[in-house]
């Protein structure tokens, strides 16, 4: 398994462990050089959004992956975690609807998360 698939698998598990909502994966390898995959999830409140991000960072960190950059943690309406090969987006439900990354990145390929299990 290559690094981006392994990281995506770990991120999905971390999000599921904390009951992340509507977890989606977009394969952007053919449309962008910024990463291989976007992982998108949402939480129902600020505490859950931060808990999701904490669990992703802890899970990937135990596997030896550290984020290059994390943005938005304090406001917890949209937390972006850049791991080079993958980018994890964790939204509040309202901000996820507003920014609608799935629509913006529709040129990417939606991937069933079951492929990473």
C-alpha positions as CSV (number, residue, x, y, z in Angstrom):
1,X,0.0,0.0,0.0
2,X,1.4,3.4,-0.9
3,X,1.7,6.2,1.6
4,X,-1.3,8.2,0.5
5,X,-3.6,5.2,0.6
6,X,-2.3,4.1,4.0
7,X,-2.7,7.7,5.3
8,X,-6.2,7.8,3.9
9,X,-7.2,4.5,5.4
10,X,-5.9,5.7,8.8
11,X,-7.6,9.0,8.5
12,X,-11.0,7.4,7.7
13,X,-10.7,5.0,10.6
14,X,-9.8,7.9,13.0
15,X,-12.8,9.9,11.7
16,X,-15.1,6.9,12.1
17,X,-13.9,6.2,15.6
18,X,-15.1,9.7,16.7
19,X,-18.4,9.4,14.7
20,X,-17.5,11.8,11.9
21,X,-20.4,12.4,9.6
22,X,-20.6,11.8,5.9
23,X,-17.0,10.9,5.3
24,X,-16.1,11.4,1.6
25,X,-12.9,10.8,-0.3
26,X,-12.0,12.5,-3.5
27,X,-9.1,11.3,-5.6
28,X,-7.6,14.5,-7.0
29,X,-4.4,13.0,-8.5
30,X,-5.6,13.6,-12.1
31,X,-6.7,17.2,-11.5
32,X,-4.2,18.7,-9.1
33,X,-0.6,18.3,-7.9
34,X,-1.4,19.5,-4.3
35,X,-2.3,16.1,-3.0
36,X,-3.5,12.6,-4.0
37,X,-6.7,12.6,-1.9
38,X,-9.1,15.0,-0.1
39,X,-10.8,13.4,2.9
40,X,-13.9,15.4,3.9
41,X,-16.0,14.9,7.1
42,X,-18.1,16.9,9.4
43,X,-19.0,17.1,13.0
44,X,-22.1,18.3,14.8
45,X,-20.5,20.8,17.1
46,X,-17.1,22.6,17.8
47,X,-16.0,20.0,20.3
48,X,-16.6,17.1,17.9
49,X,-14.9,18.9,15.1
50,X,-11.8,19.4,17.3
51,X,-12.0,15.8,18.6
52,X,-12.1,14.5,15.0
53,X,-9.0,16.5,14.2
54,X,-7.2,15.4,17.3
55,X,-7.9,11.8,16.6
56,X,-6.7,12.1,13.0
57,X,-3.5,13.7,14.2
58,X,-2.9,11.1,16.9
59,X,-3.7,8.2,14.6
60,X,-1.5,9.4,11.8
61,X,1.2,10.5,14.2
62,X,1.4,7.0,15.7
63,X,2.0,5.7,12.2
64,X,4.8,8.2,11.7
65,X,2.9,10.9,9.7
66,X,3.0,14.4,10.9
67,X,0.9,17.2,9.4
68,X,2.8,19.8,7.4
69,X,0.3,22.4,8.4
70,X,-3.0,22.6,10.3
71,X,-5.4,25.5,9.9
72,X,-8.6,26.5,11.6
73,X,-8.4,24.4,14.8
74,X,-9.3,27.2,17.2
75,X,-12.5,28.3,15.3
76,X,-13.3,24.6,14.5
77,X,-15.7,25.5,11.7
78,X,-13.3,24.2,9.1
79,X,-10.1,22.5,10.1
80,X,-7.7,21.7,7.3
81,X,-4.9,19.2,7.9
82,X,-2.2,19.1,5.2
83,X,-0.2,15.8,5.2
84,X,1.3,16.5,1.7
85,X,-0.2,13.4,0.0
86,X,-3.6,13.8,1.6
87,X,-5.5,16.8,2.9
88,X,-8.1,16.2,5.6
89,X,-11.0,18.7,5.8
90,X,-13.2,18.6,8.9
91,X,-16.2,20.9,8.8
92,X,-19.0,22.0,11.0
93,X,-22.2,20.9,9.3
94,X,-23.1,24.5,8.3
95,X,-19.7,25.3,6.8
96,X,-19.6,22.1,4.9
97,X,-22.8,23.0,3.2
98,X,-21.6,26.5,2.5
99,X,-18.2,25.6,1.0
100,X,-19.3,22.5,-0.7
101,X,-15.9,21.1,-1.6
102,X,-17.5,18.1,-3.3
103,X,-19.0,20.4,-5.9
104,X,-15.8,22.5,-6.3
105,X,-13.7,19.4,-6.7
106,X,-16.2,17.5,-8.9
107,X,-13.5,17.0,-11.5
108,X,-11.8,14.6,-9.0
109,X,-13.1,11.1,-8.6
110,X,-15.3,10.3,-5.7
111,X,-14.0,7.1,-4.1
112,X,-16.1,4.7,-2.0
113,X,-14.5,4.7,1.5
114,X,-15.0,0.9,1.5
115,X,-12.0,0.7,-0.9
116,X,-9.8,1.8,2.0
117,X,-10.9,-0.9,4.4
